Amino acid sequence: MWTRDLLKSNAKFALKARYWLAVLVSLIATLLMGGSSGFSGMSSFRGNLQSGSSNFSGIKDFFTQNSRVILPIFAGVAVIGFIAICASIAFRIFVSNPVGVGQNSYYLQNRIGKGEITTLFSAFKAGYLNVVKVLFFKNLYIFLWSLLFIIPGIIKTYEYFAVDYILAENPHMDEKRALELSRLMTQGEKWNIFVVGLSFIGWVLLSMFTCFIGLIFLKPYIQATFAELYTALREKALAQNLAGTDELPGFAAPDLPNFQNPVF
């Protein structure tokens, strides 16, 4: 039976000889996945609103007198904002999501000392469009469940935890099977997955004192631990005949001292 201590011990062992490469990989992945580029600027009006009616009347007159100039400006800002949102969504779908799969592939391969920086972009090769499609539907389903209430969306997030790792092993697996297999692999394990993530909360809070710069050095440890967790779920799925090595070809475990596979 796997334990958090075993997962973290294996993660530390896997990172021992290649930690700085993992830091670089995670940093590049974070830059490509991390963030939504948004606008934080706000226009603020500072006026003496002592006489509300006169002020509103003045604003109305201003817009009335300058409508020919203001309306095109508003329309232009709206169009630019719409294009920016569409570009951000497209970047997420076609770049960020495949990079996430490549990052998972790197940490799975790092377990045997094989991962390279180029592994980060492995999802852009064979099976790329399938990876894009599967992750699009995965995120769509999570979003739709989240519309019901927050909790169902959170449950679906953990239910589909394994999808990105499955695609790292088999980028050609279709959307229906990838989601189904992740659902089977995480059945009865969602709380355990949550607790593994929660176990890093202390380190995350400590990183606040470094303005979260410390997360750059913490992320490889977290990612390596989750790669070990996925490996445990994978071994369970194979043992229960939920999937075969034809679907999950895997990455061979190293024959090294002090390394234990997280098996059930």
N, C-alpha and C positions, 0 to 999 in steps of 0.2 A: 504494500500500500504506500502510495506517495505521501509525503508530508511537505510542508512549506520549508522546513529546514533542509530536506533533501534537495528540493528544487533550487534553493538558494546556494547550497553547497556546490551543486553541479554547475550553476551559473557562474559562480566565482572561479571554479576550476576551468571552465571553458574560456573565461575572459583573461585568465592569468597571463598567458603568453602574448595575447593580442589585444590588450585593453585599449591602447591608444588608437589602433585602427578602428575598433568598435566606436570609440568616441567620435572619430571623424565621420564614420558612416552615419551615426545617429544625428550628428550635427547637420550634415548635408540633408538627411531625410527630414529633419525638423524644419529646415529652411524651405524645403519644397512642399511639405505637407502642412506646416504649422500655421499657417495662419491665414486668416482671412484678411485680405487687404481691404480695410474699410476707411470710411471718412469719419474722423472724430471732431471735425470742426463744426462749430455752431455759430450762427449769427445771433448776436445779442443786441437788443434795442435798449438803450438807456435813455429814458425820458423822464421828465417830471410829470407823473400821472396824477397831478393834484386835481385837475378837473377832467374826469374821465370822458365825459361827453365831448368836450372840445377837442381832446386829443384824438379820439376815434374819428371825429369829424375831419380833423386835419389829415389823418392817415388816409381816410377815404378820398379826400380831395387830392392827396398826393398820387394815389394809385390811379385815380380817374384822369388826372392831367398827364400822367406818364405811362399810361397803359400800353401805348404803342412800343415803348422801349422795354418795359418790365415783362410783359407777357412773352415776347420772344426769348428773353433771358431765362425766365422760368421754364419755358418749353425746352430750351437748350440744356439747362441743368438736368431736367427730367430725363431727357434722351441720353445724356452722358451717364447719369446714374444707372439707367436701365442697362446700357451697354456694359458698364462696369460690373454690375451684378451678374449679367449673363456670362461675361468673360471669367469672373471668379468661379461660377458654377462649372463652366466648361473646363477650367484649369483643374478644379477638384476632381472632376470625373475622369478626364483623360490623362492627367499627370500625377496628381497627389495620390489618388487611390492605387494606381499601379506601383508607385514608389513605395507605398506602405507594404504591398505584397513583396516587393524586392527586399525591403528591410527585414521582413519576417524570414524570407529565404536566406538572407545573410546570417541571421542568428541561428537558424537551423543548421546551416552548413558550418558555422563557427564552432559548433559542438565537436566537429571532427577536424578543426583547424583548416578548413577549406575556404571559408568565406573571403571574398576580395571586395574592393570598392565597387567593381563592375557588377557584382551580384545585386547591388542596389537597383540596377536598371534591368534586371533579368526579365521582369514582367513585360518589358517593351518588345521582347522578341516573339517567339512562337506563342500563340495563344493570347496575344495582347488584347484583341477586340473582345474575346470571350471574358477575359479578366475585367475589362471595362463594363461589360454587360452584367456580369454576375454581381459586381460590387454596386452597380447602379441600382439593381433591384433589391439588394440587401439593404442599402441605405434608404431606399424608397419605402420598404416595408417597415423599417424602424420608425421612419418619419410618420407614416400613416398610423401606426400603433400609438405613437406619442400624441397624436391628435385626440385620441380617446381620453387619456390621462397620462401623466408623467410616468407612473409605475409600469404600465404595459410596455411603454417604449424602452424603459430600463431593462425589463425582463428580456425583451427581444434583443437588446444589445448584447446581453450575456449569452443568450441562446445562439446567436450568430458569431460568437467569439472566434470559433475555429475556422470560419469561412476564408479569411485572408491567408491563414496558414495552409489550408487545404489547397488553395490556388497556388501557393508557393511550391507545393509538391507536384500538383497536377493542374497547370493553367488551362487545360482543355476540358475540365469537368464542367458540365452544363449547370446552369443556374439552379434548376429544380433539385438536382442531386446534391450540389454543394450545400444548399440551405438545409436540405433534409439530413445530410450526414452531420452537419454541425449541430443540428437539433438533437440528433441521437447521441452524439458525443458529449454534449453538455447536459443531457438529461440527468437530473439529480446532482449536478456539479455547479450549478449557477452560483449558489451561495459560497462554495469553496473558491470559485474564481474571484468573486467579489472580495473575499477575505484576503486572498493573495495580494490583490491590488491595494487593499486597505493597509496591509502590513508595511507599506512603504510611506505611509502618511507622515510618520515622524521625520524621515529624511526630507520629505518635500517641505515640511514646515521649517526645518532647519535651513533649507535653501533660501528661505525668505530673507534671512540675514545677509545673504550675498546677492540680493535683488534677483533671485532665481537663477543666477549664473551657475550655481552649484548643480542645477538640474542637467546641465550639459554633461557633467561627469557622472551623474546618477543614472541617467537614462539607459546606458548600456547594461547596467546591472538589472534594471527593471525589465528591459526587453529580453535579456538572456534568461531571466527567471520565467517569463511568460512563454518563451520558446520551450523551456523544460516542462512547463505545465501542459502545453499543447502535446508534447511528446508523450506525456503520461496518458492524456486522453486518447491519443492515437493508438497507443499500446492496448488500452482498454477496448477500443473499437475493433482492433484486429483480433484480440482474444475472444471477443463475443461474436465474431463473424459479422459485424455490422458493415465491414468493408474488407477488401482484400488488397494485397500488395500491387495488384494491377491498377487499382484506383489511387492508392497511396504508396507510391514507390519508395518514399522516404529518403533519409540520409543516414547511412550506416553509422552506428555508434563506434567510437574509437575504442581500441583495445589498449587502454592506458591504466596505470595504477591509480587508485583513489577515486576512480570514476564509477558511479553507479547509475544505471538507467532507472528512471522513475517508473517502475512497473507496478501492476496491481497484483 
